[in-house]
Amino acid sequence: MDEREQHTHNADLEETVDDIIDFNQYSRADFQTNSRFESREPGPLPWIQVGKFGAPYFATETGAAWTPVGQNDAISWVELAGLFRRRDLPAVEAYLSYLADHGVTCLRLMLEYAQVRHRYIEQPVGRFVPAMVRLWDDLFALCEKVGLRILLTLVSPHRSGPP
C-alpha cells in the first residue's frame, strides 16, 4: 500500500471509529432513558398516548418516548400455560421478565382464544368463567410488574360458528 492509499485507509478507519463512538454514546443514552425501566418501580404503568409533535410516535403520559416492540403470544402456549388455574405463576413471571429484559415492550394477545378447550372467557356467552377471569387478572398484574403492556385483540379469528 503506497503512502496515499495508507492515508486514505487511516482516514476511513478514523471515521469508522468516530461513528462507533457516536453509536455507543447514543446507545448508552437510549439505554439509560428507555421507558421500560421506569416500569420496574412499584405502581401502575403510565398510559401510552400519541406523541404531541409526531415524533416520537408514542409517549407515556409522563412524556417519555415509548416504542411498541411486540410479541405475539397465546394464553394456551407453553410459556403462558402456567397461568391457567395458577399452575405455575413464577414460570410465567420469569418468561415475561425475560421478554422485557430483551426489549419487548408489549404482548399481543386474544381475549377469546378458541383453539383450545376451556380457554373461553365466556361459556356460554354472557357468563364469565371465573378461572379465565382470574387468569387475565394474573396476567395483567404480572405484565405490569415487569413493565410490559398488552395489546388485546377482543375476538379470535379462530372461533367459528355461533357463540
Backbone as JSON Lines, residues from 0, in Angstrom:
{"i":0,"aa":"M","n":[0.86,-1.17,0.0],"ca":[0.0,0.0,0.0],"c":[0.91,1.23,0.0]}
{"i":1,"aa":"D","n":[0.68,2.13,-0.98],"ca":[1.52,3.33,-1.03],"c":[1.05,4.34,0.02]}
{"i":2,"aa":"E","n":[1.78,5.44,0.12],"ca":[1.51,6.44,1.16],"c":[0.12,7.05,1.02]}
{"i":3,"aa":"R","n":[-0.32,7.31,-0.21],"ca":[-1.64,7.9,-0.45],"c":[-2.75,6.93,-0.03]}
{"i":4,"aa":"E","n":[-2.62,5.68,-0.42],"ca":[-3.59,4.67,-0.04],"c":[-3.62,4.47,1.48]}
{"i":5,"aa":"Q","n":[-2.46,4.47,2.11],"ca":[-2.37,4.34,3.56],"c":[-3.07,5.49,4.25]}
{"i":6,"aa":"H","n":[-2.87,6.72,3.75],"ca":[-3.52,7.9,4.33],"c":[-5.05,7.78,4.2]}
{"i":7,"aa":"T","n":[-5.54,7.37,3.03],"ca":[-6.98,7.2,2.8],"c":[-7.53,6.11,3.72]}
{"i":8,"aa":"H","n":[-6.78,5.01,3.82],"ca":[-7.21,3.9,4.68],"c":[-7.3,4.35,6.14]}
{"i":9,"aa":"N","n":[-6.31,5.07,6.62],"ca":[-6.31,5.57,8.0],"c":[-7.47,6.53,8.24]}
{"i":10,"aa":"A","n":[-7.73,7.4,7.26],"ca":[-8.85,8.35,7.39],"c":[-10.17,7.61,7.48]}
{"i":11,"aa":"D","n":[-10.33,6.56,6.67],"ca":[-11.56,5.75,6.72],"c":[-11.71,5.07,8.08]}
{"i":12,"aa":"L","n":[-10.6,4.56,8.6],"ca":[-10.64,3.92,9.92],"c":[-11.02,4.91,11.01]}
{"i":13,"aa":"E","n":[-10.45,6.11,10.96],"ca":[-10.78,7.13,11.96],"c":[-12.25,7.5,11.89]}
{"i":14,"aa":"E","n":[-12.78,7.62,10.68],"ca":[-14.2,7.95,10.51],"c":[-15.07,6.83,11.07]}
{"i":15,"aa":"T","n":[-14.68,5.59,10.81],"ca":[-15.43,4.44,11.33],"c":[-15.41,4.43,12.85]}
{"i":16,"aa":"V","n":[-14.24,4.67,13.43],"ca":[-14.12,4.71,14.89],"c":[-15.0,5.81,15.47]}
{"i":17,"aa":"D","n":[-15.01,6.99,14.83],"ca":[-15.86,8.08,15.29],"c":[-17.33,7.68,15.24]}
{"i":18,"aa":"D","n":[-17.73,6.99,14.16],"ca":[-19.12,6.53,14.04],"c":[-19.46,5.54,15.16]}
{"i":19,"aa":"I","n":[-18.54,4.64,15.45],"ca":[-18.77,3.65,16.51],"c":[-18.91,4.36,17.86]}
{"i":20,"aa":"I","n":[-18.05,5.32,18.12],"ca":[-18.12,6.06,19.38],"c":[-19.45,6.8,19.48]}
{"i":21,"aa":"D","n":[-19.88,7.46,18.4],"ca":[-21.17,8.16,18.4],"c":[-22.3,7.18,18.66]}
{"i":22,"aa":"F","n":[-22.25,6.0,17.99],"ca":[-23.29,4.99,18.18],"c":[-23.31,4.52,19.63]}
{"i":23,"aa":"N","n":[-22.15,4.25,20.2],"ca":[-22.09,3.78,21.59],"c":[-22.64,4.82,22.55]}
{"i":24,"aa":"Q","n":[-22.35,6.1,22.32],"ca":[-22.9,7.15,23.19],"c":[-24.41,7.2,23.05]}
{"i":25,"aa":"Y","n":[-24.9,7.08,21.81],"ca":[-26.34,7.08,21.58],"c":[-26.99,5.89,22.26]}
{"i":26,"aa":"S","n":[-26.41,4.72,22.08],"ca":[-26.97,3.5,22.66],"c":[-27.01,3.59,24.18]}
{"i":27,"aa":"R","n":[-25.94,4.11,24.77],"ca":[-25.89,4.22,26.22],"c":[-26.95,5.2,26.72]}
{"i":28,"aa":"A","n":[-27.11,6.32,26.03],"ca":[-28.12,7.3,26.42],"c":[-29.51,6.71,26.27]}
{"i":29,"aa":"D","n":[-29.73,5.98,25.15],"ca":[-31.03,5.37,24.92],"c":[-31.33,4.33,26.0]}
{"i":30,"aa":"F","n":[-30.32,3.54,26.37],"ca":[-30.49,2.53,27.4],"c":[-30.86,3.18,28.73]}
{"i":31,"aa":"Q","n":[-30.23,4.29,29.05],"ca":[-30.46,4.93,30.33],"c":[-31.83,5.61,30.4]}
{"i":32,"aa":"T","n":[-32.4,5.97,29.25],"ca":[-33.68,6.67,29.27],"c":[-34.82,5.81,28.77]}
{"i":33,"aa":"N","n":[-34.57,4.53,28.47],"ca":[-35.6,3.66,27.95],"c":[-36.73,3.55,28.96]}
{"i":34,"aa":"S","n":[-37.95,3.81,28.52],"ca":[-39.08,3.9,29.44],"c":[-39.45,2.57,30.07]}
{"i":35,"aa":"R","n":[-39.0,1.44,29.52],"ca":[-39.4,0.17,30.12],"c":[-38.78,-0.02,31.5]}
{"i":36,"aa":"F","n":[-37.66,0.67,31.77],"ca":[-37.03,0.53,33.07],"c":[-37.77,1.3,34.16]}
{"i":37,"aa":"E","n":[-38.48,2.37,33.77],"ca":[-39.23,3.09,34.78],"c":[-40.37,2.26,35.33]}
{"i":38,"aa":"S","n":[-40.83,1.28,34.56],"ca":[-41.95,0.46,34.98],"c":[-41.57,-0.55,36.05]}
{"i":39,"aa":"R","n":[-40.31,-0.75,36.33],"ca":[-39.89,-1.69,37.36],"c":[-40.19,-1.15,38.75]}
{"i":40,"aa":"E","n":[-40.52,0.12,38.83],"ca":[-40.9,0.7,40.11],"c":[-42.32,0.24,40.45]}
{"i":41,"aa":"P","n":[-42.62,0.08,41.73],"ca":[-43.98,-0.31,42.12],"c":[-44.99,0.74,41.67]}
{"i":42,"aa":"G","n":[-46.17,0.28,41.35],"ca":[-47.23,1.19,40.94],"c":[-47.64,0.97,39.51]}
{"i":43,"aa":"P","n":[-48.72,1.63,39.11],"ca":[-49.24,1.42,37.76],"c":[-48.31,2.01,36.69]}
{"i":44,"aa":"L","n":[-48.34,1.37,35.52],"ca":[-47.59,1.9,34.38],"c":[-48.27,3.15,33.86]}
{"i":45,"aa":"P","n":[-47.48,4.13,33.4],"ca":[-48.12,5.32,32.81],"c":[-48.83,4.95,31.51]}
{"i":46,"aa":"W","n":[-49.9,5.66,31.19],"ca":[-50.65,5.43,29.97],"c":[-49.8,5.8,28.76]}
{"i":47,"aa":"I","n":[-50.07,5.14,27.66],"ca":[-49.41,5.44,26.38],"c":[-50.35,6.32,25.58]}
{"i":48,"aa":"Q","n":[-49.79,7.32,24.93],"ca":[-50.6,8.21,24.08],"c":[-49.82,8.53,22.81]}
{"i":49,"aa":"V","n":[-50.5,9.1,21.86],"ca":[-49.85,9.53,20.63],"c":[-48.96,10.71,20.96]}
{"i":50,"aa":"G","n":[-47.74,10.71,20.4],"ca":[-46.81,11.81,20.64],"c":[-47.38,13.14,20.17]}
{"i":51,"aa":"K","n":[-47.08,14.2,20.87],"ca":[-47.68,15.5,20.58],"c":[-47.14,16.15,19.31]}
{"i":52,"aa":"F","n":[-45.91,15.86,18.95],"ca":[-45.31,16.56,17.81],"c":[-44.97,15.61,16.67]}
{"i":53,"aa":"G","n":[-45.53,14.42,16.65],"ca":[-45.3,13.48,15.57],"c":[-44.11,12.57,15.77]}
{"i":54,"aa":"A","n":[-43.16,12.96,16.54],"ca":[-42.01,12.11,16.84],"c":[-41.58,12.39,18.27]}
{"i":55,"aa":"P","n":[-41.51,11.46,19.14],"ca":[-41.8,10.06,18.87],"c":[-43.29,9.86,18.61]}
{"i":56,"aa":"Y","n":[-43.59,8.76,17.95],"ca":[-44.99,8.48,17.61],"c":[-45.82,8.22,18.85]}
{"i":57,"aa":"F","n":[-45.21,7.56,19.84],"ca":[-45.91,7.27,21.08],"c":[-45.08,7.76,22.25]}
{"i":58,"aa":"A","n":[-45.77,8.14,23.32],"ca":[-45.1,8.59,24.54],"c":[-45.97,8.19,25.73]}
{"i":59,"aa":"T","n":[-45.32,8.07,26.88],"ca":[-46.1,7.84,28.09],"c":[-46.75,9.16,28.5]}
{"i":60,"aa":"E","n":[-47.68,9.08,29.42],"ca":[-48.32,10.3,29.89],"c":[-47.33,11.22,30.62]}
{"i":61,"aa":"T","n":[-46.19,10.66,31.01],"ca":[-45.15,11.48,31.65],"c":[-44.21,12.1,30.63]}
{"i":62,"aa":"G","n":[-44.41,11.79,29.33],"ca":[-43.61,12.39,28.27],"c":[-42.44,11.55,27.79]}
{"i":63,"aa":"A","n":[-42.2,10.38,28.38],"ca":[-41.09,9.52,27.94],"c":[-41.47,8.84,26.63]}
{"i":64,"aa":"A","n":[-40.53,8.79,25.69],"ca":[-40.77,8.11,24.42],"c":[-41.04,6.63,24.67]}
{"i":65,"aa":"W","n":[-41.96,6.05,23.89],"ca":[-42.28,4.64,24.02],"c":[-42.42,4.04,22.64]}
{"i":66,"aa":"T","n":[-41.78,2.92,22.42],"ca":[-41.83,2.24,21.13],"c":[-42.45,0.86,21.33]}
{"i":67,"aa":"P","n":[-43.5,0.54,20.56],"ca":[-44.08,-0.8,20.69],"c":[-43.19,-1.84,19.99]}
{"i":68,"aa":"V","n":[-42.59,-2.68,20.79],"ca":[-41.84,-3.83,20.27],"c":[-42.63,-5.04,20.74]}
{"i":69,"aa":"G","n":[-43.35,-5.66,19.8],"ca":[-44.35,-6.63,20.19],"c":[-43.93,-8.08,20.09]}
{"i":70,"aa":"Q","n":[-44.66,-8.86,20.83],"ca":[-44.52,-10.31,20.87],"c":[-45.93,-10.87,20.77]}
{"i":71,"aa":"N","n":[-46.2,-11.7,19.78],"ca":[-47.49,-12.39,19.71],"c":[-47.41,-13.6,20.63]}
{"i":72,"aa":"D","n":[-48.43,-13.74,21.44],"ca":[-48.48,-14.85,22.38],"c":[-49.91,-15.35,22.48]}
{"i":73,"aa":"A","n":[-50.07,-16.47,23.15],"ca":[-51.4,-17.02,23.38],"c":[-51.43,-17.62,24.78]}
{"i":74,"aa":"I","n":[-52.56,-17.51,25.42],"ca":[-52.66,-17.98,26.81],"c":[-52.52,-19.49,26.92]}
{"i":75,"aa":"S","n":[-52.69,-20.22,25.82],"ca":[-52.55,-21.67,25.87],"c":[-51.16,-22.14,25.44]}
{"i":76,"aa":"W","n":[-50.31,-21.23,24.96],"ca":[-48.96,-21.63,24.57],"c":[-48.15,-21.92,25.82]}
{"i":77,"aa":"V","n":[-47.15,-22.74,25.67],"ca":[-46.43,-23.29,26.81],"c":[-45.89,-22.21,27.76]}
{"i":78,"aa":"E","n":[-45.44,-21.08,27.23],"ca":[-44.85,-20.05,28.1],"c":[-45.88,-19.39,29.03]}
{"i":79,"aa":"L","n":[-47.13,-19.36,28.6],"ca":[-48.18,-18.74,29.44],"c":[-49.15,-19.77,30.01]}
{"i":80,"aa":"A","n":[-48.95,-21.04,29.71],"ca":[-49.88,-22.08,30.17],"c":[-49.95,-22.15,31.7]}
{"i":81,"aa":"G","n":[-48.89,-21.76,32.38],"ca":[-48.89,-21.8,33.85],"c":[-49.87,-20.84,34.5]}
{"i":82,"aa":"L","n":[-50.45,-19.94,33.7],"ca":[-51.47,-19.04,34.24],"c":[-52.78,-19.78,34.53]}
{"i":83,"aa":"F","n":[-53.09,-20.78,33.71],"ca":[-54.37,-21.48,33.84],"c":[-54.42,-22.2,35.19]}
{"i":84,"aa":"R","n":[-55.41,-21.84,35.96],"ca":[-55.61,-22.35,37.31],"c":[-54.38,-22.13,38.2]}
{"i":85,"aa":"R","n":[-53.61,-21.1,37.85],"ca":[-52.43,-20.68,38.61],"c":[-51.44,-21.83,38.82]}
{"i":86,"aa":"R","n":[-51.25,-22.64,37.79],"ca":[-50.38,-23.81,37.9],"c":[-48.92,-23.46,38.13]}
{"i":87,"aa":"D","n":[-48.43,-22.36,37.48],"ca":[-47.02,-22.02,37.63],"c":[-46.8,-20.53,37.34]}
{"i":88,"aa":"L","n":[-47.29,-19.68,38.23],"ca":[-47.14,-18.23,38.04],"c":[-45.67,-17.78,38.05]}
{"i":89,"aa":"P","n":[-44.79,-18.36,38.89],"ca":[-43.38,-17.94,38.83],"c":[-42.73,-18.18,37.46]}
{"i":90,"aa":"A","n":[-43.08,-19.28,36.81],"ca":[-42.52,-19.55,35.47],"c":[-43.02,-18.52,34.47]}
{"i":91,"aa":"V","n":[-44.27,-18.15,34.56],"ca":[-44.82,-17.13,33.66],"c":[-44.14,-15.79,33.92]}
{"i":92,"aa":"E","n":[-43.96,-15.44,35.18],"ca":[-43.28,-14.18,35.51],"c":[-41.85,-14.19,34.97]}
{"i":93,"aa":"A","n":[-41.17,-15.31,35.09],"ca":[-39.8,-15.4,34.57],"c":[-39.78,-15.2,33.05]}
{"i":94,"aa":"Y","n":[-40.74,-15.79,32.35],"ca":[-40.84,-15.62,30.9],"c":[-41.11,-14.16,30.53]}
{"i":95,"aa":"L","n":[-42.05,-13.55,31.21],"ca":[-42.37,-12.15,30.93],"c":[-41.18,-11.24,31.24]}
{"i":96,"aa":"S","n":[-40.47,-11.51,32.32],"ca":[-39.27,-10.74,32.66],"c":[-38.21,-10.9,31.58]}
{"i":97,"aa":"Y","n":[-38.07,-12.1,31.08],"ca":[-37.1,-12.36,30.0],"c":[-37.44,-11.5,28.78]}
{"i":98,"aa":"L","n":[-38.72,-11.47,28.41],"ca":[-39.13,-10.65,27.26],"c":[-38.8,-9.18,27.5]}
{"i":99,"aa":"A","n":[-39.17,-8.67,28.66],"ca":[-38.93,-7.26,28.98],"c":[-37.43,-6.95,29.0]}
{"i":100,"aa":"D","n":[-36.66,-7.85,29.55],"ca":[-35.21,-7.65,29.63],"c":[-34.55,-7.65,28.25]}
{"i":101,"aa":"H","n":[-35.22,-8.23,27.27],"ca":[-34.67,-8.31,25.93],"c":[-35.35,-7.34,24.96]}
{"i":102,"aa":"G","n":[-36.02,-6.32,25.49],"ca":[-36.51,-5.23,24.66],"c":[-37.96,-5.29,24.23]}
{"i":103,"aa":"V","n":[-38.68,-6.35,24.58],"ca":[-40.1,-6.41,24.24],"c":[-40.84,-5.44,25.16]}
{"i":104,"aa":"T","n":[-41.75,-4.64,24.58],"ca":[-42.49,-3.66,25.38],"c":[-43.98,-3.99,25.48]}
{"i":105,"aa":"C","n":[-44.47,-4.89,24.61],"ca":[-45.9,-5.22,24.67],"c":[-46.16,-6.62,24.13]}
{"i":106,"aa":"L","n":[-47.22,-7.23,24.63],"ca":[-47.68,-8.53,24.15],"c":[-48.99,-8.34,23.4]}
{"i":107,"aa":"R","n":[-49.14,-9.03,22.28],"ca":[-50.43,-9.06,21.57],"c":[-51.08,-10.39,21.9]}
{"i":108,"aa":"L","n":[-52.25,-10.31,22.49],"ca":[-52.99,-11.5,22.92],"c":[-54.45,-11.39,22.5]}
{"i":109,"aa":"M","n":[-55.08,-12.55,22.3],"ca":[-56.51,-12.58,22.0],"c":[-57.27,-12.92,23.28]}
{"i":110,"aa":"L","n":[-58.25,-12.07,23.59],"ca":[-59.05,-12.3,24.79],"c":[-59.81,-13.62,24.68]}
{"i":111,"aa":"E","n":[-60.34,-13.88,23.54],"ca":[-61.12,-15.1,23.3],"c":[-60.27,-16.03,22.45]}
{"i":112,"aa":"Y","n":[-59.5,-16.87,23.09],"ca":[-58.62,-17.79,22.37],"c":[-59.33,-19.12,22.25]}
{"i":113,"aa":"A","n":[-59.72,-19.46,21.01],"ca":[-60.63,-20.58,20.83],"c":[-60.0,-21.82,20.21]}
{"i":114,"aa":"Q","n":[-58.69,-21.93,20.24],"ca":[-58.06,-23.13,19.68],"c":[-57.94,-24.25,20.7]}
{"i":115,"aa":"V","n":[-58.19,-23.96,21.95],"ca":[-58.04,-24.96,23.0],"c":[-59.3,-24.93,23.86]}
{"i":116,"aa":"R","n":[-59.76,-26.1,24.26],"ca":[-60.93,-26.17,25.15],"c":[-60.63,-25.47,26.48]}
{"i":117,"aa":"H","n":[-61.62,-24.96,27.08],"ca":[-61.52,-24.35,28.41],"c":[-60.7,-23.06,28.45]}
{"i":118,"aa":"R","n":[-60.64,-22.33,27.32],"ca":[-59.95,-21.04,27.32],"c":[-60.88,-19.91,26.88]}
{"i":119,"aa":"Y","n":[-62.19,-20.19,26.87],"ca":[-63.16,-19.15,26.56],"c":[-63.36,-18.28,27.79]}
{"i":120,"aa":"I","n":[-63.41,-16.98,27.6],"ca":[-63.65,-16.08,28.74],"c":[-65.13,-16.15,29.16]}
{"i":121,"aa":"E","n":[-65.99,-16.47,28.21],"ca":[-67.42,-16.66,28.48],"c":[-67.82,-18.05,28.0]}
{"i":122,"aa":"Q","n":[-68.59,-18.75,28.79],"ca":[-69.1,-20.05,28.38],"c":[-70.32,-20.37,29.21]}
{"i":123,"aa":"P","n":[-71.52,-20.26,28.67],"ca":[-71.88,-19.73,27.36],"c":[-71.71,-18.21,27.33]}
{"i":124,"aa":"V","n":[-71.98,-17.63,26.17],"ca":[-71.85,-16.19,26.01],"c":[-72.7,-15.5,27.09]}
{"i":125,"aa":"G","n":[-72.08,-14.52,27.76],"ca":[-72.78,-13.78,28.81],"c":[-72.46,-14.29,30.21]}
{"i":126,"aa":"R","n":[-71.84,-15.44,30.33],"ca":[-71.47,-15.99,31.63],"c":[-69.95,-16.14,31.68]}
{"i":127,"aa":"F","n":[-69.31,-15.29,32.48],"ca":[-67.85,-15.3,32.56],"c":[-67.36,-16.52,33.35]}
{"i":128,"aa":"V","n":[-66.31,-17.11,32.87],"ca":[-65.7,-18.27,33.51],"c":[-64.71,-17.76,34.57]}
{"i":129,"aa":"P","n":[-64.96,-18.03,35.85],"ca":[-64.11,-17.49,36.91],"c":[-62.62,-17.81,36.74]}
{"i":130,"aa":"A","n":[-62.27,-19.01,36.33],"ca":[-60.85,-19.37,36.16],"c":[-60.19,-18.51,35.08]}
{"i":131,"aa":"M","n":[-60.95,-18.16,34.05],"ca":[-60.39,-17.33,32.98],"c":[-60.28,-15.87,33.4]}
{"i":132,"aa":"V","n":[-61.23,-15.39,34.17],"ca":[-61.14,-14.02,34.68],"c":[-59.91,-13.9,35.58]}
{"i":133,"aa":"R","n":[-59.69,-14.9,36.44],"ca":[-58.52,-14.91,37.31],"c":[-57.23,-14.97,36.48]}
{"i":134,"aa":"L","n":[-57.22,-15.79,35.42],"ca":[-56.06,-15.89,34.54],"c":[-55.7,-14.52,33.97]}
{"i":135,"aa":"W","n":[-56.7,-13.8,33.44],"ca":[-56.43,-12.48,32.85],"c":[-56.01,-11.46,33.91]}
{"i":136,"aa":"D","n":[-56.63,-11.52,35.09],"ca":[-56.21,-10.63,36.18],"c":[-54.74,-10.89,36.54]}
{"i":137,"aa":"D","n":[-54.37,-12.16,36.65],"ca":[-52.98,-12.5,36.97],"c":[-52.03,-12.04,35.87]}
{"i":138,"aa":"L","n":[-52.41,-12.24,34.62],"ca":[-51.56,-11.86,33.5],"c":[-51.34,-10.35,33.47]}
{"i":139,"aa":"F","n":[-52.4,-9.58,33.64],"ca":[-52.25,-8.12,33.66],"c":[-51.35,-7.68,34.81]}
{"i":140,"aa":"A","n":[-51.52,-8.29,35.97],"ca":[-50.7,-7.91,37.13],"c":[-49.22,-8.26,36.9]}
{"i":141,"aa":"L","n":[-48.95,-9.43,36.34],"ca":[-47.56,-9.82,36.07],"c":[-46.93,-8.93,35.0]}
{"i":142,"aa":"C","n":[-47.69,-8.62,33.96],"ca":[-47.17,-7.74,32.91],"c":[-46.84,-6.36,33.48]}
{"i":143,"aa":"E","n":[-47.72,-5.84,34.3],"ca":[-47.45,-4.54,34.91],"c":[-46.21,-4.6,35.79]}
{"i":144,"aa":"K","n":[-46.07,-5.68,36.52],"ca":[-44.92,-5.85,37.43],"c":[-43.59,-5.81,36.68]}
{"i":145,"aa":"V","n":[-43.54,-6.44,35.47],"ca":[-42.28,-6.49,34.72],"c":[-42.17,-5.38,33.68]}
{"i":146,"aa":"G","n":[-43.22,-4.58,33.52],"ca":[-43.15,-3.44,32.62],"c":[-43.62,-3.68,31.21]}
{"i":147,"aa":"L","n":[-44.43,-4.71,31.0],"ca":[-44.97,-4.98,29.67],"c":[-46.41,-4.47,29.58]}
{"i":148,"aa":"R","n":[-46.76,-4.0,28.4],"ca":[-48.14,-3.61,28.14],"c":[-48.78,-4.68,27.27]}
{"i":149,"aa":"I","n":[-50.11,-4.67,27.21],"ca":[-50.85,-5.68,26.45],"c":[-51.65,-5.01,25.35]}
{"i":150,"aa":"L","n":[-51.49,-5.52,24.12],"ca":[-52.36,-5.16,23.01],"c":[-53.39,-6.28,22.93]}
{"i":151,"aa":"L","n":[-54.59,-5.99,23.34],"ca":[-55.61,-7.02,23.48],"c":[-56.52,-7.05,22.27]}
{"i":152,"aa":"T","n":[-56.55,-8.2,21.6],"ca":[-57.47,-8.43,20.49],"c":[-58.71,-9.08,21.09]}
{"i":153,"aa":"L","n":[-59.85,-8.45,20.88],"ca":[-61.06,-8.91,21.56],"c":[-61.69,-10.15,20.95]}
{"i":154,"aa":"V","n":[-61.51,-10.39,19.67],"ca":[-62.15,-11.51,19.0],"c":[-61.08,-12.37,18.35]}
{"i":155,"aa":"S","n":[-61.14,-13.66,18.58],"ca":[-60.21,-14.58,17.95],"c":[-60.7,-14.91,16.54]}
{"i":156,"aa":"P","n":[-59.82,-14.86,15.55],"ca":[-60.24,-15.24,14.21],"c":[-60.41,-16.75,14.08]}
{"i":157,"aa":"H","n":[-60.1,-17.51,15.1],"ca":[-60.15,-18.97,15.03],"c":[-61.49,-19.55,15.46]}
{"i":158,"aa":"R","n":[-62.32,-18.77,16.09],"ca":[-63.6,-19.29,16.55],"c":[-64.58,-19.29,15.39]}
{"i":159,"aa":"S","n":[-65.23,-20.38,15.18],"ca":[-66.2,-20.46,14.08],"c":[-67.55,-20.9,14.64]}
{"i":160,"aa":"G","n":[-68.57,-20.58,13.92],"ca":[-69.91,-20.96,14.32],"c":[-70.49,-20.02,15.33]}
{"i":161,"aa":"P","n":[-71.73,-20.24,15.7],"ca":[-72.38,-19.35,16.67],"c":[-71.74,-19.5,18.05]}
{"i":162,"aa":"P","n":[-71.73,-18.42,18.81],"ca":[-71.14,-18.47,20.16],"c":[-71.9,-19.37,21.1]}
